[in-house]
Amino acid sequence: MDPMTVASSTSAERVVRWVPPLIVLAFFSVTAAGYGVFRDELYYFACARHLDWGYVDHPPMIAALAAIVRAVFGDSWLAARWLSAVAAAGTVLLVGDTARELGGGRWARLLAQLLCATAPVYLALFSIFSMPQFFADMHGWRDLAEAVAKVAATLPADERREVCVYGGNYGEAGAIDFFRSALDLPPAISGHNSYWLWGPGSCRGAVLLVIGGRAESHARYFGRVEVGTVFRCAYCMPFEDNLTIWVVRVPTARIDTVWPALKRFI
């Protein structure tokens, strides 16, 4: 075969192999911001602050990756999503190589890559640093943290020093921890999944800001239950809308004694 023909064919093979993955990488990098930080991303950054060999609802690698992102870029969910973009590009590359190894030619490789790159499940999977979930889980988290911060700012100085925030799920607790330094928030605790394993930490439970729930439920553990504010969010998950942020005081039992009853693994 003519050397020029061979060189041209080799060059075309390289273009077909590498261009689609690079386009995918560029696409997910440019669109990484989406509509904001995602529920599970908040949780994984919290897990990165509690590195372990395992967690209630996921293996340790994603927490380790989040820890690397934190070490290099700080609490940047955009940087975490770039890892997903790299994974997307790698997947498209691998699919193309697999088609080639199975005997497909240049066009078979290209078709396989295009089908992979445009598959709806992959478009959803690689757009966030998580599993596919609900679109609405990207809305309202900073707004929630800001609402809690405003209630915390109304507390007397002595209560402000010891108050903690109790989140009804790992998304709510994760939002408080993620935006804690930016908004001067108290630490978050929760009975949901791995947050329960981490326990109440230094929180004594004398004063809590509780996100959601009902007054009668909180009155089982506290002598004073007051409304701090009501958080509303038009585009978030329905169960995260119209949430009362409670200020609870005068605990009827020590927090470490009631903690086992707060466990919620789902």
For each residue, the residues with C-beta under 8 A, 3 or more apart:
1: 5 6
2: 5 6
3: 6 7
4: 7 8
5: 1 2 8 9
6: 1 2 3 9 10
7: 3 4 10 11
8: 4 5 11 12
9: 5 6 12 13
10: 6 7 13 14
11: 7 8 14 15
12: 8 9 15 16 106
13: 9 10 16 17 106
14: 10 11 17 18
15: 11 12 18 19
16: 12 13 19 20 96 106 109 110 113
17: 13 14 21 93 96 97 100 109
18: 14 15 21 22 93
19: 15 16 22 23
20: 16 23 24 92 96 110 113 114 117
21: 17 18 24 25 89 90 92 93 96 113
22: 18 19 25 26 89
23: 19 20 26 27 117
24: 20 21 27 28 85 88 89 92 117
25: 21 22 28 29 85 86 88 89
26: 22 23 29 30
27: 23 24 30 31 85
28: 24 25 31 32 81 84 85 88 89 126 127
29: 25 26 32 82 85
30: 26 27
31: 27 28 34 127
32: 28 29 78 81 82 85 127
33: 36 78
34: 31 38 81 127 128 138
35: 135 138 139 235
36: 33 138 139 141 142
37: 41 42 77 138 141 142 175 178
38: 34 41 42 77 128 129 130 133 137 138
39: 42 43 130 133 137 138 141 170 171 174
40: 43 44 128 129 130 131 133 137 171
41: 37 38 44 45 77 80 81 128 129 130
42: 37 38 39 45 46 141 170 171 174 175 177 178
43: 39 40 46 47 170 171 174 193 194
44: 40 41 47 48 62 63 66 80 129 130
45: 41 42 48 49 66 70 75 77 80 174 177 178
46: 42 43 49 50 170 173 174 177 178 194 195
47: 43 44 50 51 52 55 58 62 63 66 194
48: 44 45 51 63 64 66 67 69 70
49: 45 46 70 177
50: 46 47 63 194 198
51: 47 48 60 63 64 67
52: 47 55 60 63
53: 60
54: 59 60
55: 47 52 58 59 60 63 193 194 197
56: 193 194 196 197 265
57: 193 194 265
58: 47 55 62 63
59: 54 55 62
60: 51 52 53 54 55 63 64
61: 64 65
62: 44 47 58 59 65 66 129
63: 44 47 48 50 51 52 55 58 60 66 67
64: 48 51 60 61 67 68
65: 61 62 68 69 80 83
66: 44 45 47 48 62 63 69 70 80 129
67: 48 51 63 64 70 71
68: 64 65 71 72
69: 48 65 66 72 73 76 79 80 83
70: 45 48 49 66 67 73 74 75
71: 67 68
72: 68 69 79
73: 69 70 76 79
74: 70
75: 45 70 178
76: 69 73 79 80
77: 37 38 41 45 80 81 129
78: 32 33 81 82
79: 69 72 73 76 82 83
80: 41 44 45 65 66 69 76 77 83 84 129
81: 28 32 34 41 77 78 84 85 127 128 129
82: 29 32 78 79 85 86
83: 65 69 79 80 86 87 129
84: 28 80 81 87 88 125 126 127 128 129
85: 24 25 27 28 29 32 81 82 88 89 126
86: 25 82 83 89 90
87: 83 84 90 91 126
88: 24 25 28 84 85 91 92 117 122 125 126
89: 21 22 24 25 28 85 86 92 93
90: 21 86 87 93 94
91: 87 88 94 95 116 122 126
92: 20 21 24 88 89 95 96 113 116 117
93: 17 18 21 89 90 96 97 113
94: 90 91 97 98
95: 91 92 98 99 112 113 116
96: 16 17 20 21 92 93 99 100 109 110 112 113 116
97: 17 93 94 100 101 109
98: 94 95 101 102 112
99: 95 96 102 104 108 109 111 112 113
100: 17 96 97 104 108 109
101: 97 98
102: 98 99
103:
104: 99 100 107 108 109 112
105: 108 109
106: 12 13 16 109 110
107: 104 110 111
108: 99 100 104 105 111 112
109: 16 17 96 97 99 100 104 105 106 112 113
110: 16 20 96 106 107 113 114
111: 99 107 108 114 115
112: 95 96 98 99 104 108 109 115 116
113: 16 20 21 92 93 95 96 99 109 110 116 117
114: 20 110 111 117 118
115: 111 112 118 119
116: 91 92 95 96 112 113 119 122
117: 20 23 24 88 92 113 114 122
118: 114 115 122 123
119: 115 116 122 123
120: 123 124
121: 124 125 132
122: 88 91 116 117 118 119 125 126
123: 118 119 120 126 127
124: 120 121 127 132
125: 84 88 121 122 128 131 132
126: 28 84 85 87 88 91 122 123
127: 28 31 32 34 81 84 123 124
128: 34 38 40 41 81 84 125 133 138
129: 38 40 41 44 62 66 77 80 81 83 84
130: 38 39 40 41 44 133
131: 40 125
132: 121 124 125
133: 38 39 40 128 130 137
134: 137 237
135: 35 138
136: 139 235 236 237 238
137: 38 39 40 133 134 171 236 237
138: 34 35 36 37 38 39 128 135
139: 35 36 136 233 235 236
140: 143 144 233 235 236 240 241
141: 36 37 39 42 144 145 171 175 178 179
142: 36 37 145 146 175 179
143: 140 146 147 231 233
144: 140 141 147 148 172 175 211 231 233 240 243
145: 141 142 148 149 175 176 178 179 183 185
146: 142 143 149 150 179 183
147: 143 144 150 151 229 231 245
148: 144 145 151 152 165 176 185 209 211 245
149: 145 146 152 153 183 184 185
150: 146 147 153 154 229
151: 147 148 154 155 209 228 229 245 247
152: 148 149 155 160 163 165 185 186 209
153: 149 150 160
154: 150 151 228
155: 151 152 159 160 163 207 247
156: 159 160
157: 160 161
158: 161 162
159: 155 156 162 163 206 207 249
160: 152 153 155 156 157 163 186
161: 157 158
162: 158 159 204 206 207
163: 152 155 159 160 186 207 208 209
164: 186 187 188 189 200 203 205 207 208 209
165: 148 152 173 176 185 186 187 188 189 208 209 210 211
166: 173 188 189 190 208 209 210 211
167: 170 171 172 173 174 175 176 188 189 190 192 195 211
168: 172 190 192 210 211 212 213
169: 172 173 190 192
170: 39 42 43 46 167 173 174 190 192 193 194 195
171: 39 40 42 43 137 141 167 174 175 240
172: 144 167 168 169 175 176 188 190 211 212 240
173: 46 165 166 167 169 170 176 177 188 189 190 192 195
174: 39 42 43 45 46 167 170 171 177 178 188
175: 37 42 141 142 144 145 167 171 172 178 179
176: 145 148 165 167 172 173 179 180 185 186 187 188
177: 42 45 46 49 173 174 180 187 188
178: 37 42 45 46 75 141 145 174 175
179: 141 142 145 146 175 176 182 183 185
180: 176 177 183 184 185 186 187 188
181: 184
182: 179
183: 145 146 149 179 180
184: 149 180 181
185: 145 148 149 152 165 176 179 180 188
186: 152 160 163 164 165 176 180 209
187: 164 165 176 177 180 201 202 203
188: 164 165 166 167 172 173 174 176 177 180 185 195
189: 164 165 166 167 173 195 198 199 200 201 203
190: 166 167 168 169 170 172 173 195 196
191: 195 196 259 262 263 264
192: 167 168 169 170 173 195 196 264 266
193: 43 55 56 57 170 196 197 264 265 266
194: 43 46 47 50 55 56 57 170 197 198
195: 46 167 170 173 188 189 190 191 192 198
196: 56 190 191 192 193 199 259 262 263 264 265
197: 55 56 193 194
198: 50 189 194 195 201
199: 189 196 256 259
200: 164 189 203 204 205 255 256 259
201: 187 189 198
202: 187
203: 164 187 189 200 208 255
204: 162 200 255
205: 164 200 208 251 254 255
206: 159 162 249 251
207: 155 159 162 163 164 247 248 249
208: 163 164 165 166 203 205 222 246 247 248
209: 148 151 152 163 164 165 166 186 228 245 246 247 248
210: 165 166 168 213 218 245 246 247 248
211: 144 148 165 166 167 168 172 231 243 245 246
212: 168 172 243 244 245
213: 168 210 217 218 244 246
214: 217 218
215: 218 219 225 246
216: 219 220
217: 213 214 220
218: 210 213 214 215 221 222 225 246 248
219: 215 216 222 223 225
220: 216 217 252
221: 218 248 251 252 253 258
222: 208 218 219 225 248 249 250 251 252
223: 219 249 250 251 252
224: 248 249 250
225: 215 218 219 222 246 247 248
226: 246 247 248 249
227: 230 244 245 246 247
228: 151 154 209 244 245 246 247
229: 147 150 151 244 245
230: 227 242 243 244 245
231: 143 144 147 211 241 242 243 244 245
232: 241 242
233: 139 140 143 144 236 240 241
234: 241
235: 35 136 139 140
236: 136 137 139 140 233 240 241
237: 134 136 137 240 241
238: 136 241
239:
240: 140 144 171 172 233 236 237 243
241: 140 231 232 233 234 236 237 238
242: 230 231 232
243: 144 211 212 230 231 240
244: 212 213 227 228 229 230 231
245: 147 148 151 209 210 211 212 227 228 229 230 231
246: 208 209 210 211 213 215 218 225 226 227 228
247: 151 155 207 208 209 210 225 226 227 228
248: 207 208 209 210 218 221 222 224 225 226 251
249: 159 206 207 222 223 224 226
250: 222 223 224
251: 205 206 221 222 223 248 254 255
252: 220 221 222 223
253: 221 257 258
254: 205 251 257 258
255: 200 203 204 205 251 258 259
256: 199 200 259
257: 253 254
258: 221 253 254 255 261 262
259: 191 196 199 200 255 256 262 263
260: 263
261: 258
262: 191 196 258 259
263: 191 196 259 260
264: 191 192 193 196
265: 56 57 193 196
266: 192 193
